[in-house]
């Protein structure tokens, strides 16, 4: 059974989706254990793709399954989990039904196998299809309100690939070389599909992968002119790279040693430098205040749902409350380390008010409006001068992650 081509990838995908839905793990954390034993990069990519599509279209897959069963299967029943994988392979990855059956049914035995085979066969004979966009879980639509439909539309397909350039003056040249488009100086957007390491400019460190929205917080700080900036919660280092490329004297702090190793590797590949510190910012103290601080705070990351659909099912009120409490402490602590007249930029890749707008409203610092000129065309500051993006914005250009950004002056 283990020798059936494609079966190990399906088994790993089943473990991935189970880790998210039953244990509340992130896809990235679950992948470490679930993908062990897969030898080829293709199998690992297939397992992740199947699990991601299951999570992206979970509500719709379950509705199809329920339409073909006389008795509703429990949410955690293994036949339901395998049927979700089968539907993801057929309806999202264009795997022929006979191949879906051959590679997924061995995950079940006895009656559950016959049940799954019968349900899948019935759905294939009906020629069922998915809606134009995923149906979000009810608890998610309740949180995101009137933006839910636009966000759901953005989840229908995986996002494009965004690159940040080491030299913004070369934007037009790199967009032409790579066959992409640019939405801001120093940015190039490409269709997904090409291995990053194979793209021109990777080995020479001309660019790094960074979602367009994720690049906005560092852009708010502008040119460094050798001034000192502290990049908090910095790893894996996209914003550190931006700040160093903009002429800042960067101190990058992160509490994860492995994540900091990755940041250092990224600095080396791009050919930029920064002082790196491995520490918990709730315990660390700087030797001197900074001209500017960028706090891209830990958050629920619901704004990354296009690329991490697990957040649709893992995040609820308890996680949001816990993160909001931590963010308040981090803002208060970081505010002590700014020179008089210096800037603090606060950002989170979350769509939740508790982590964004509510934090900015409570901060005991003077808010300073973010100029519209720093943002992509089609994105405007809020009435308070903050920036709020979500995956449903800029749909004609491929969308962007959800972020909240506020700027303060000490």
ABEGO torsion letter per residue (X at the ends): XAABBGAAAAAAAAAAAAAAAAAGBBAAAAAAAAABGBABAAAAAAAAAAAAAAAAAAAAAAAAAAAABABBBBAABAAAAAAAAAAAAAAAAGBBAAAAAAAAAAABBEAAAAAAAAAAAAAAAAGBBBBABBBBBAAAAAAAEAAAAAAAAAAABBBBBBBBBABAAAAAAAAAAAGBBBABBGBBBBBBGBBAAABBGAAAGABBBBBAAAAAAAAAAEBAGGBBBBBBGAOAGAAAAAAAAAGBBBBBBBABAAAAAAAAAAAAAAGBBBBBBBBBAAABBBABBBABBBBBBBBAGAAAAAABAAAAAABBAAAAAAAAAAAAAAAAAAAAABBBGBBBBBBBBBABAAABAAAAAABBBBBBBBBAAABBBGBBBBAAGBBBBBAABGAAAGEBBBBBBBBBBX
